[in-house]
Amino acid sequence: MDSGNSLLRRIDDNFLLESLDSLLGRLKDRLRVVDPDALGRRVGVVTNVRQDKKFGFVRSWGNDYFFHLSDLMDENEWAYLDSGVAVAFYPDEGGMKGPRAAALRWLG
């Protein structure tokens, strides 16, 4: 009886994992249709802002990304950027001075 219950739980777990994996694949495919660039975006947290110099840094996936006021999609959001604030951006790894956060958006 215990073996049967254990086997049943494994089957249920595998079924759930496979179903979730399938759902995730379908969601990604749908997202590519709606907004093909969305999968390249990252979410990060502002770690430092120099209001006087109009630049700051974002931490995401273990990396720090520089951003400038000109990197914001809406410069009116500059007033909301402070340490600990969540933002979305496109990582630009090819910068001469290091990684940069492009098309930065405040997530409110």
N, C-alpha and C positions, 0 to 999 in steps of 0.2 A: 504494500500500500504506500509506504514512504517513497519507494522508488518511482512509483507511478505519479505521485504528487510532485516529486522533484522534476521528473521528465516533463510533466504538464507545465510547470512554472517556466522551465527553460524554453519550451515551445512558445508559451505566451510572451516571454521576454524577447525572443528572436522575432516573433511576429510584430511586436510593438517597435522594435528597433528597425526592422525592415520597412514598416509602414511610415515611421518618422523620416527615415532616409529618403523614401520615395516622395513624401510630402515636401521635404526640403528641396529636392531636385526640381520638383514641379514649381515651387515658389521662386526658385532662382531663374528658371526658364521664363516664367511670367514676368519677373522683374526685368530681365534682359529685353523683353518686348516693350514694356512700358517705359523704362528708363535705362538704356544700355550702359550708361556711365555709372549708375548707382553702385555696382559691385566694386568699383575702384575707390569708393569713398571710405574714409576711416572716421571713427569717432575717437576723440581724445579729450584730455583735460588740460586746460591752461595752467601752466606751472609758474609763469612769471610774466609780468607785463610792465613795460617801461612807458607809462603814459606820456612822459615828457619827450621821449624819443620816438614814440609811435611804433614800437615793435614789442614782440613777446615770444614766448615759446610754448609749444604744445607737446604733451607726452602721450604717445600712443604706441601700443605693442612693443614697449620697451625702448622706444626711440624718442629722441627730442627733435622737434621740427620748429624752425624759425618761421615767424610770420611778421609782416609789416602791415600797417594800415591799408596799404594798396592791395594786399592779398585778400581783404574781406570782400565778399560778394555785395554786401551792403555796408557802406562806411558808417551809417547811422548806428550800427551794432557795436561800434568801437566802445561806446560808453558802458556797455554791459560786460565787457571782457575784463575779468579779474581772476586771480588765482583760484582754482577749484571749479571754474565754470566749464561745462561740457560744450564741445564744438564738433562740427563735422568738417572734413576737408579732403582734398585730394593730395596724397603725398607726392612730392617731387624730389626724387632721390638724386637727380642729376645736377644739382646746383654746385657751382664751383666752391662755395663756402660751406657746403653741407646740406643736409635734408631741409626742405622747405615745405610749409603747408600752403597749398594753393586753393583758391576758391573757398575760403574759410567762412563758415556759417555758425552763428551763435544758436545753440539749441534750446535756450530759454530755460 
